[in-house]
Amino acid sequence: MINHEQTVKLISDLVSIPSPSGNTDTVITFVEQYLQNLNVETKRNRKGGLIATLPGKNDEQHRMLTAHVDTLGAIVKEIKPNGRLKLDLIGGFTYNSIEGEYCQIETMSGQTYTGTILMHQASVHVYKDARKAERNQDNIEVRVDAVVNNAEDTRKLGIQVGDFVSFDPRVEVLSNGFIKSRHLDDKASVGILLQLIKQIKEDRLELPHTTHFLISNNEEIGYGGNSNITPETVEYLAVDMGAMGDGQATDEYTVSICVKDASGPYHYGLRKKLVQLAEGNNIDYKLDIYPYYGSDASAAIRSGHDIVHGLIGPGIDSSHANERTHISSIENTYNLLYFYVQSEII
């Protein structure tokens, strides 16, 4: 059912728009325009997230699906005496995962500069401890692609403390179905939801329940989807990446259904329903636990909403680093969502 070419193009477009948490207006505008072209009702919340609503036969019991467009990134903490930049991280990742990455610095005036994230002790010909030095805030710096020899030179460019730094996604789509890019967490899921909405509109599907789609913009810092949940909302499903690694069941080819993460178990009844939908429609899935993970659904529970919450998503390798997935995982996630939104609330 899913249009592979359209979906991959959409995901590639999304990951290529810089949007670290705290600076997401451009990507939200992109999504907003996409939905408006489909004549979908949208509104922004005060946090800058976007809510799209599709009416259903039952307007007394709603469901909400959410995915987030905000990404990992950084912010300028300090301009160093040598004119380079010290970073403060946005989101939960390690400094070694961004060493050597190209980046973009956006000033408050809207001017952008490119740069490279490097160890201060990058040259093995100069620094004896280049191989052993710790990858941390003190040693990692941004080399700005401009003629700067000191802090004043950098300030003259308009760069200052608080400017956002975005990482080059380096998106690449391979002929064998793999998609490599930073920020597949969670723009792969956003692309899936947008394609799902498009199919619902084009096929004129009548949903059993009024359904909201929250495109959140603060998930990486913990509170993207904890508000704007209507009192009528019964089921709340976060669509976010499945985490892969040692001891994990999740892979790059199936849809991952999360049973528990760092916030605790997800709703057992909704989990069983998702499994039944997958098995009844020949959708490949894995059940899994993510030990160091939280979602917009768990944020909603923590904020006190009386909802049934769940979490599914495509399997993403090397999460919060150089990520990769496969079109098979995108397709299985899409198919599960397609049948889910046409099902009755538990």
Solvent accessible surface area in square Angstrom, and as a share of the most:
residue,aa,sasa,rsa
1,M,112,0.50
2,I,15,0.08
3,N,67,0.34
4,H,79,0.35
5,E,144,0.65
6,Q,77,0.34
7,T,0,0.00
8,V,23,0.13
9,K,122,0.52
10,L,11,0.06
11,I,0,0.00
12,S,21,0.14
13,D,44,0.23
14,L,0,0.00
15,V,2,0.01
16,S,61,0.39
17,I,28,0.14
18,P,56,0.35
19,S,2,0.02
20,P,1,0.01
21,S,4,0.02
22,G,56,0.54
23,N,42,0.22
24,T,9,0.05
25,D,88,0.46
26,T,90,0.52
27,V,0,0.00
28,I,0,0.00
29,T,40,0.23
30,F,58,0.24
31,V,0,0.00
32,E,29,0.13
33,Q,102,0.45
34,Y,44,0.17
35,L,0,0.00
36,Q,94,0.42
37,N,126,0.64
38,L,31,0.16
39,N,129,0.66
40,V,8,0.04
41,E,124,0.56
42,T,29,0.17
43,K,127,0.54
44,R,89,0.32
45,N,18,0.09
46,R,251,0.92
47,K,65,0.27
48,G,23,0.22
49,G,0,0.00
50,L,0,0.00
51,I,6,0.03
52,A,0,0.00
53,T,27,0.16
54,L,9,0.04
55,P,111,0.70
56,G,17,0.17
57,K,140,0.59
58,N,46,0.23
59,D,91,0.47
60,E,144,0.65
61,Q,76,0.34
62,H,13,0.06
63,R,0,0.00
64,M,0,0.00
65,L,0,0.00
66,T,1,0.01
67,A,2,0.02
68,H,2,0.01
69,V,0,0.00
70,D,0,0.00
71,T,2,0.01
72,L,15,0.08
73,G,0,0.00
74,A,0,0.00
75,I,47,0.24
76,V,1,0.01
77,K,90,0.38
78,E,65,0.29
79,I,15,0.07
80,K,25,0.10
81,P,113,0.71
82,N,54,0.27
83,G,0,0.00
84,R,72,0.26
85,L,0,0.00
86,K,30,0.13
87,L,1,0.00
88,D,64,0.33
89,L,43,0.21
90,I,19,0.10
91,G,23,0.22
92,G,55,0.53
93,F,23,0.10
94,T,81,0.47
95,Y,29,0.11
96,N,96,0.49
97,S,18,0.11
98,I,1,0.00
99,E,67,0.30
100,G,43,0.42
101,E,6,0.03
102,Y,135,0.51
103,C,5,0.03
104,Q,58,0.26
105,I,0,0.00
106,E,59,0.27
107,T,6,0.04
108,M,161,0.72
109,S,103,0.66
110,G,47,0.45
111,Q,89,0.40
112,T,59,0.34
113,Y,40,0.15
114,T,78,0.46
115,G,2,0.02
116,T,10,0.06
117,I,0,0.00
118,L,30,0.15
119,M,2,0.01
120,H,73,0.33
121,Q,24,0.10
122,A,55,0.43
123,S,43,0.28
124,V,76,0.44
125,H,173,0.77
126,V,108,0.62
127,Y,72,0.27
128,K,207,0.88
129,D,67,0.35
130,A,6,0.05
131,R,193,0.70
132,K,184,0.78
133,A,13,0.10
134,E,119,0.53
135,R,70,0.26
136,N,42,0.21
137,Q,47,0.21
138,D,95,0.49
139,N,27,0.14
140,I,1,0.01
141,E,1,0.00
142,V,0,0.00
143,R,99,0.36
144,V,8,0.05
145,D,84,0.44
146,A,35,0.27
147,V,137,0.79
148,V,25,0.14
149,N,114,0.58
150,N,65,0.34
151,A,16,0.12
152,E,91,0.41
153,D,37,0.19
154,T,0,0.00
155,R,126,0.46
156,K,152,0.64
157,L,48,0.24
158,G,35,0.34
159,I,2,0.01
160,Q,83,0.37
161,V,95,0.55
162,G,31,0.29
163,D,3,0.01
164,F,45,0.19
165,V,0,0.00
166,S,13,0.09
167,F,7,0.03
168,D,49,0.26
169,P,24,0.15
170,R,137,0.50
171,V,49,0.28
172,E,84,0.38
173,V,71,0.41
174,L,56,0.28
175,S,130,0.84
176,N,94,0.48
177,G,14,0.14
178,F,29,0.12
179,I,1,0.00
180,K,78,0.33
181,S,5,0.03
182,R,13,0.05
183,H,18,0.08
184,L,1,0.00
185,D,8,0.04
186,D,1,0.00
187,K,0,0.00
188,A,0,0.00
189,S,0,0.00
190,V,0,0.00
191,G,0,0.00
192,I,0,0.00
193,L,0,0.00
194,L,0,0.00
195,Q,12,0.05
196,L,0,0.00
197,I,1,0.00
198,K,41,0.17
199,Q,31,0.14
200,I,6,0.03
201,K,72,0.31
202,E,107,0.48
203,D,76,0.40
204,R,219,0.80
205,L,46,0.23
206,E,125,0.56
207,L,1,0.01
208,P,11,0.07
209,H,4,0.02
210,T,7,0.04
211,T,0,0.00
212,H,13,0.06
213,F,0,0.00
214,L,1,0.00
215,I,1,0.00
216,S,1,0.01
217,N,10,0.05
218,N,13,0.07
219,E,20,0.09
220,E,22,0.10
221,I,77,0.39
222,G,48,0.46
223,Y,93,0.35
224,G,2,0.02
225,G,0,0.00
226,N,40,0.21
227,S,38,0.24
228,N,65,0.33
229,I,16,0.08
230,T,38,0.22
231,P,134,0.84
232,E,69,0.31
233,T,7,0.04
234,V,39,0.23
235,E,0,0.00
236,Y,0,0.00
237,L,0,0.00
238,A,2,0.02
239,V,1,0.00
240,D,6,0.03
241,M,13,0.06
242,G,0,0.00
243,A,18,0.14
244,M,48,0.22
245,G,47,0.46
246,D,151,0.78
247,G,84,0.81
248,Q,45,0.20
249,A,48,0.37
250,T,7,0.04
251,D,33,0.17
252,E,8,0.04
253,Y,95,0.36
254,T,11,0.07
255,V,0,0.00
256,S,0,0.00
257,I,1,0.01
258,C,2,0.01
259,V,22,0.12
260,K,82,0.35
261,D,1,0.00
262,A,67,0.52
263,S,42,0.27
264,G,15,0.14
265,P,98,0.62
266,Y,9,0.03
267,H,69,0.31
268,Y,126,0.48
269,G,25,0.24
270,L,0,0.00
271,R,64,0.24
272,K,92,0.39
273,K,20,0.08
274,L,1,0.01
275,V,23,0.13
276,Q,119,0.53
277,L,32,0.16
278,A,0,0.00
279,E,108,0.49
280,G,62,0.60
281,N,48,0.25
282,N,142,0.73
283,I,8,0.04
284,D,86,0.45
285,Y,54,0.20
286,K,70,0.30
287,L,67,0.33
288,D,11,0.06
289,I,81,0.41
290,Y,2,0.01
291,P,69,0.43
292,Y,206,0.78
293,Y,25,0.09
294,G,39,0.37
295,S,5,0.03
296,D,4,0.02
297,A,0,0.00
298,S,2,0.02
299,A,9,0.07
300,A,0,0.00
301,I,64,0.33
302,R,167,0.61
303,S,58,0.37
304,G,64,0.62
305,H,55,0.25
306,D,141,0.73
307,I,21,0.11
308,V,24,0.14
309,H,22,0.10
310,G,3,0.03
311,L,1,0.01
312,I,1,0.00
313,G,0,0.00
314,P,1,0.01
315,G,0,0.00
316,I,0,0.00
317,D,48,0.25
318,S,50,0.32
319,S,38,0.25
320,H,45,0.20
321,A,27,0.21
322,N,76,0.39
323,E,6,0.03
324,R,77,0.28
325,T,0,0.00
326,H,24,0.11
327,I,22,0.11
328,S,36,0.23
329,S,0,0.00
330,I,0,0.00
331,E,51,0.23
332,N,19,0.10
333,T,0,0.00
334,Y,3,0.01
335,N,25,0.13
336,L,0,0.00
337,L,0,0.00
338,Y,26,0.10
339,F,62,0.26
340,Y,0,0.00
341,V,0,0.00
342,Q,68,0.30
343,S,18,0.12
344,E,114,0.51
345,I,20,0.10
346,I,92,0.47
